[in-house]
Amino acid sequence: MTVLPTDANLLQTQADSGEQTAAPATADSHIVADTSDSRHGAATTARQWQVLSQLQRNRWVGTTHVFEQLMMAGFDISLRTVQRDLNALAKRFPIEKNNANPQGWRWKEDAPLQSLPHMNLSQAVAFNMVEANLTQLLPPVILDELFPWFDLARRQLKNSKVTHSWIDRVRIEPATQPLIAPHIHLDSKDNIYHALFYQLQINARYTRSNKSQASEYTLNPIAIIQRGVIIYLVATRTDDPEAIIRTFALHRFASVEILDSAAKTPEGFQLDTYLDAGGMGFSHPLFGELPSHGKNTTIELQFTKQAGKSLTESKLNDDQIVTLNDDDTLTIQATVNLTSQLVWWLRGFGSGLLNAKPELLYQAVLDKSINDE
């Protein structure tokens, strides 16, 4: 979103007189001239609007850069036209130039700010990627405000000469087997996001994974987390005196009612701390025998050189140590949380994983008959 000082009417008056031509003073020619002037004025306004949108407050932007951006946006103009535009706009708007070579322009530090319904190409690309990848995580109250900008981004990219140079060359691919997201009841989702945004309690009918009938709960929404294609609500139940933090898959909500009562967040709760402690890793029955249920445990993994190669580039933890053994295998030591997620991930290495410590971890990996919680 471009944020600029603006007076759109002033842009109309900044028509580049050097590019206008005079018409003979006849009655019909006045009509033609008025039409031509109107079109020229509109084109100039649109172009100068684009010129202003390229300028920033915190750094100088070169005239050549502005020219190149306008060319990519579809304007057939010369560098000289851009230079004249900038000089003309500087008389009406709080922009300034430096004395460098090449010359740079920027908004003055004390320039008042107002939002313009315009964005440049890089901003349009950013909004397009947000719409494609993050709309599932944004609350309706924010999405309602963003939809006009999503639409503007699509139109901006549609009219650009360089749309395919980025949008069609960038993708986000999952690291695991792609799955189709389960259906989520839209009213339930909207109410959950609304309650979370305004920190209100909800009354919900929710079907647990091991049940066939929905149960009714009053919940304190705490956070939203997407894990793969599943979106979870982190919350506490009001009927739980210990206020245990639980996760609820959004697709299992049958109905959600927003209450007037304020939601209560456990004292000292920090979402990042919760995640770092393995809050979304899910427990495994074997690790209940370990201190702190396997949290912050030092593990030692032995891989074939080929299987363990990826871990030399993407670490398990900052304290990871990699050792190349004499038998051409890799030993990796790191501190992690022992969870079902870790077990599932290690199983994916198949015969490439040669050993694991502690022994309970390797036992969990090998014994697929043990059901994870």
C-alpha positions in Angstrom: 0.0 0.0 0.0 1.4 3.4 -1.0 1.2 6.0 1.7 1.7 9.5 0.3 0.8 13.2 0.8 -1.9 13.8 -1.8 -4.1 16.3 -3.5 -5.4 14.5 -6.5 -6.9 17.6 -8.0 -3.5 19.2 -8.0 -2.2 16.5 -10.2 -4.7 17.4 -12.9 -3.2 20.9 -13.1 0.3 19.5 -13.6 -0.2 18.7 -17.3 3.1 18.9 -19.2 2.6 22.0 -21.4 5.7 21.0 -23.4 3.8 18.0 -24.8 0.6 19.8 -25.7 -0.2 21.2 -29.2 -2.3 24.1 -30.0 -5.5 23.7 -32.2 -7.1 26.2 -34.6 -9.6 28.5 -32.8 -12.8 27.2 -34.5 -16.1 26.1 -32.8 -15.6 22.5 -33.7 -11.9 22.6 -32.9 -12.7 23.8 -29.4 -14.7 20.6 -28.8 -11.8 18.5 -30.2 -9.3 20.5 -28.2 -11.4 20.1 -25.0 -11.6 16.3 -25.5 -7.9 16.1 -26.3 -7.0 18.2 -23.3 -9.2 16.1 -21.1 -7.6 12.9 -22.3 -4.2 14.4 -22.0 -4.9 15.7 -18.5 -6.2 12.3 -17.4 -3.1 10.5 -18.8 -0.8 13.1 -17.1 -2.6 12.6 -13.8 -2.3 8.9 -14.0 1.4 9.1 -14.9 2.3 11.6 -12.2 0.3 9.6 -9.7 2.7 6.7 -10.6 5.7 9.0 -10.3 4.7 10.0 -6.7 4.0 6.4 -5.8 7.7 5.5 -6.5 9.1 8.0 -4.0 10.0 7.1 -0.4 10.6 9.0 2.7 13.7 7.2 4.0 15.9 7.0 0.9 16.6 8.7 -2.4 15.1 7.2 -5.5 16.8 7.9 -8.8 15.0 9.4 -11.8 16.0 6.5 -14.0 14.5 4.1 -11.5 11.2 6.0 -11.6 11.3 6.0 -15.4 11.9 2.2 -15.5 9.1 1.5 -13.1 6.7 3.6 -15.2 7.8 1.8 -18.4 7.1 -1.6 -16.7 3.7 -0.3 -15.7 2.8 0.4 -19.4 3.6 4.1 -19.8 5.2 5.0 -23.1 7.2 8.0 -22.1 10.8 9.4 -22.1 13.2 9.9 -19.3 12.9 13.7 -20.0 9.2 13.5 -19.3 9.7 12.0 -15.9 12.3 14.6 -15.1 9.8 17.4 -16.0 7.1 15.6 -14.0 9.3 15.6 -10.9 10.2 19.2 -11.2 6.6 20.2 -11.7 5.4 18.0 -8.8 8.0 19.5 -6.5 6.2 22.9 -6.8 3.0 21.4 -5.4 4.0 18.5 -3.2 6.5 18.2 -0.3 9.2 16.3 -2.3 12.8 17.2 -2.7 15.9 16.3 -4.8 19.5 16.0 -3.9 22.5 17.3 -5.7 24.0 13.9 -6.5 24.8 12.5 -9.9 22.6 10.7 -10.8 19.9 12.8 -9.2 17.6 11.3 -6.5 14.2 12.3 -5.2 12.3 11.6 -2.0 9.4 12.8 0.2 10.5 15.3 2.8 10.6 14.1 6.4 7.9 16.5 7.5 5.5 15.6 4.6 2.0 14.9 5.9 0.8 11.3 5.2 -2.4 10.2 3.5 -3.3 7.0 1.9 -3.6 6.8 -1.9 -5.6 4.0 -3.7 -2.5 3.1 -5.7 0.4 0.6 -5.4 3.5 0.0 -7.4 4.4 -3.3 -9.0 6.5 -4.7 -6.1 3.6 -3.9 -3.7 1.1 -5.5 -6.0 3.2 -8.7 -6.1 3.4 -8.7 -2.3 -0.4 -8.3 -1.9 -0.9 -11.0 -4.5 1.3 -13.4 -2.6 -0.5 -12.5 0.7 -3.9 -13.3 -0.9 -2.6 -16.6 -2.2 -0.9 -17.9 0.9 -2.1 -16.1 4.1 -5.9 -15.4 3.7 -6.7 -18.5 5.7 -4.9 -17.1 8.7 -6.3 -13.5 8.6 -9.4 -12.6 10.6 -12.5 -11.4 8.6 -12.2 -7.9 10.1 -8.8 -7.5 8.4 -9.7 -9.4 5.2 -12.6 -7.0 4.7 -10.2 -4.1 4.6 -7.6 -5.9 2.4 -10.0 -7.2 -0.3 -10.0 -3.8 -2.2 -6.2 -3.9 -2.1 -6.1 -7.5 -3.4 -8.4 -6.4 -6.2 -6.2 -3.4 -7.0 -3.1 -5.6 -7.0 -4.7 -8.0 -9.5 -5.6 -5.1 -11.8 -2.2 -3.6 -11.4 -0.5 -6.9 -12.3 -2.9 -7.5 -15.2 -2.0 -4.2 -16.8 1.7 -4.7 -16.2 4.1 -5.7 -18.9 6.2 -7.7 -16.5 3.5 -9.7 -14.6 4.8 -13.1 -15.8 8.4 -12.2 -14.8 7.6 -12.8 -11.1 4.1 -14.1 -10.4 4.5 -17.0 -12.9 8.1 -17.8 -11.6 7.5 -18.0 -7.8 5.8 -20.8 -6.0 5.6 -22.1 -2.3 5.8 -25.8 -2.2 5.2 -27.9 0.9 8.1 -29.9 2.3 5.8 -32.9 2.9 3.2 -34.8 0.9 0.6 -32.2 -0.3 -2.8 -32.8 1.2 -6.2 -31.2 0.5 -7.3 -29.0 3.4 -10.4 -30.3 5.2 -13.6 -28.4 4.9 -14.1 -25.7 7.5 -17.6 -24.4 8.4 -17.1 -20.7 7.4 -19.4 -19.2 10.0 -17.6 -21.1 12.7 -14.2 -19.9 11.4 -15.3 -16.3 11.1 -16.7 -16.3 14.6 -13.5 -17.9 16.0 -11.3 -15.3 14.3 -13.7 -12.5 15.4 -13.6 -13.7 19.0 -9.8 -14.1 19.0 -9.3 -10.7 17.5 -11.5 -9.0 20.1 -10.5 -11.4 22.9 -13.9 -12.8 23.6 -15.0 -16.2 24.8 -16.9 -18.6 22.5 -19.5 -21.3 23.1 -18.7 -24.2 20.6 -19.9 -27.6 19.6 -16.7 -29.6 18.8 -16.2 -33.2 17.7 -13.0 -34.7 19.0 -11.0 -37.0 16.6 -11.8 -40.1 18.6 -15.5 -39.3 19.0 -18.5 -39.4 16.7 -20.7 -36.9 18.5 -20.0 -33.3 19.2 -19.5 -32.0 22.7 -20.2 -28.5 23.9 -17.5 -26.3 25.4 -17.0 -22.7 26.4 -13.5 -21.7 25.3 -11.0 -18.9 25.8 -9.4 -18.4 22.4 -5.6 -17.7 22.7 -4.1 -18.1 19.3 -4.4 -19.5 15.7 -1.7 -21.8 14.3 -1.6 -23.4 10.9 0.3 -26.7 10.7 0.4 -28.1 7.2 -3.1 -27.8 5.8 -4.8 -27.9 9.3 -5.6 -24.8 11.2 -5.8 -25.0 15.0 -7.3 -22.9 17.6 -5.2 -22.8 20.8 -7.5 -22.3 23.7 -8.4 -23.2 27.3 -11.7 -24.7 28.5 -13.6 -22.8 31.1 -14.6 -26.0 32.8 -11.0 -26.9 33.4 -9.7 -25.6 36.8 -6.1 -26.2 35.7 -6.6 -24.1 32.5 -4.6 -26.6 30.4 -3.7 -25.2 27.0 -5.4 -27.3 24.3 -5.5 -27.4 20.5 -8.8 -27.6 18.5 -8.8 -28.3 14.8 -11.0 -25.7 13.1 -12.6 -28.2 10.7 -14.0 -30.1 13.7 -16.1 -27.2 14.9 -19.8 -27.8 14.2 -20.9 -24.4 15.5 -19.5 -21.4 17.3 -21.3 -18.6 19.2 -19.4 -15.5 20.2 -20.1 -14.5 23.9 -19.9 -11.1 25.5 -17.6 -12.3 28.2 -13.9 -11.5 27.9 -11.5 -14.4 27.1 -8.9 -15.2 29.7 -5.3 -15.9 28.6 -3.1 -17.9 31.1 -0.8 -15.6 32.9 2.6 -15.2 31.3 1.6 -17.1 28.1 3.8 -16.4 25.1 2.9 -18.1 21.8 6.6 -18.4 20.7 7.6 -19.9 24.0 4.7 -22.3 23.7 5.7 -23.4 20.3 9.4 -23.6 21.2 8.5 -25.9 24.0 6.9 -28.3 21.6 3.3 -27.3 22.1 2.3 -28.3 18.6 4.5 -31.4 18.4 2.0 -33.7 20.0 3.0 -36.2 22.7 4.1 -39.8 22.3 3.2 -42.5 24.8 6.8 -43.7 25.2 8.2 -40.3 26.0 6.0 -40.0 29.1 8.6 -42.0 31.0 11.3 -39.4 30.4 12.0 -36.3 32.5 9.7 -33.4 31.4 8.1 -35.9 28.9 11.2 -35.5 26.6 11.4 -31.7 26.4 14.8 -30.3 25.7 16.4 -33.7 25.3 19.8 -34.2 23.7 19.5 -36.7 20.9 22.2 -38.5 18.8 21.3 -39.6 15.3 23.4 -41.7 13.0 22.7 -41.5 9.3 24.2 -42.7 6.1 26.1 -39.9 4.6 23.6 -39.3 1.8 20.6 -39.4 4.1 22.0 -37.0 6.6 23.4 -34.5 4.1 20.4 -32.3 4.3 20.8 -31.8 8.0 24.3 -30.2 7.4 22.4 -27.4 5.6 19.2 -27.2 7.7 19.9 -27.6 11.4 17.7 -29.3 14.0 18.9 -26.7 16.5 21.6 -24.0 16.9 23.6 -26.3 19.1 23.7 -29.0 16.5 27.0 -30.8 16.1 27.8 -32.9 12.9 30.5 -35.6 12.9 31.7 -37.4 9.8 32.7 -40.9 11.0 35.5 -43.1 9.7 32.9 -45.5 8.2 31.5 -42.6 6.0 28.4 -42.2 8.2 27.2 -39.0 9.9 26.4 -38.5 13.6 24.3 -35.6 14.5 23.8 -34.3 18.1 21.2 -31.7 19.0 18.8 -30.6 21.7 15.1 -31.1 20.6 11.7 -31.9 22.1 10.8 -35.6 21.7 7.4 -35.6 20.1 5.3 -37.6 17.7 6.2 -35.2 15.0 9.9 -36.0 15.5 9.2 -39.7 15.3 7.2 -39.3 12.1 9.9 -37.3 10.5 12.7 -39.8 11.4 10.6 -42.6 10.0 10.7 -40.8 6.7 14.5 -41.5 6.4 13.8 -45.2 6.2 17.0 -47.3 6.1 19.0 -44.0 5.9 18.6 -43.7 9.7 21.1 -46.2 11.3 20.6 -45.5 15.0 19.1 -43.0 17.4 19.6 -42.2 21.1 18.1 -42.2 23.6 16.9 -45.7 23.0 13.3 -44.8 23.6 13.4 -42.6 20.6 14.8 -45.3 18.3 12.2 -47.7 19.7 9.4 -45.3 18.9 10.7 -44.9 15.3 11.0 -48.7 14.7 7.8 -49.8 16.5 5.0 -48.4 14.3 2.4 -50.4 16.3 2.6 -47.8 19.1 -0.2 -45.4 18.6 0.7 -41.7 19.0 -1.7 -39.5 21.0 
